[in-house]
């Protein structure tokens, strides 16, 4: 089991504009490397708003003429969210999920779809737990706690 605590700078962060590092690309490479040798769990503040976009390829099937025999089509799952907005990090995050087979745990479990960030400007979901669909069976619950000062 490989657990990664992650923080990705927000789009409006001064660091984001000063550092020429693609953290989501690094995360994707790490997911690909470690998922070959064990279960991968990514948890943290990804500053990614994905709204209700899917983290899997819709209508993914095996094409016997072109697909490798080992190809495993995406499994669909129902995901809820209290945040209906997406940002550019979010679009890249769900592309990362589609590319690696990692899924967003926020939403499929009851009480896991609430906002994770609260500010005077509003609420959003930017903190996530990600893992592969096979590892969902090892999770008995996932809950977003109450906000406190």
Buried (B, 14 or more C-beta within 10 A) or exposed (E): EBEBEBEBBBEEEEEBEEEEEEBBEEBBEBBBEBBEEEBBBBBBBBBBBBBEBBBBBEEEEEEEEEEEEEEEEBEBBEBEBBBEEBBEBBBBBBBBBBEBBBBBBBBBBEEBBBBBBEEEEEBBBBBBBBBBBEBBEEBEEBEBEEEEE
